[in-house]
Amino acid sequence: MNRKELIDALAGKTGFTKKDADKFLSAFQEVVVEALKKGESVNLVGFGVFKVVERPAREARNPRTGERINIPARRVPQFKPGKGLKESLA
């Protein structure tokens, strides 16, 4: 499902216009991104948790040349599905 299909589905489920559904989806994305930038997590009970995970620096090897490279530490977003979402797919 892509963004347009998601907007269509939201509009169909809620009875709102596609324009309103698009605004809602955009606002949801902005709120989640802002929270993650602050280091906060977004918990949607029964659905899942959006959070930021710290990946430590590490040394790797270029498979083509065999050369060792250093990969710096970084922060990456992560989604952990909740119990309700997991159970609905079982």
Secondary structure, 3 states (H helix, E strand, C coil): CCHHHHHHHHHHHHCCCHHHHHHHHHHHHHHHHHHHHCCCCEEECCCEEEEEEEECCEEEECCCCCCEEEECCEEEEEEEECHHHHHHHC
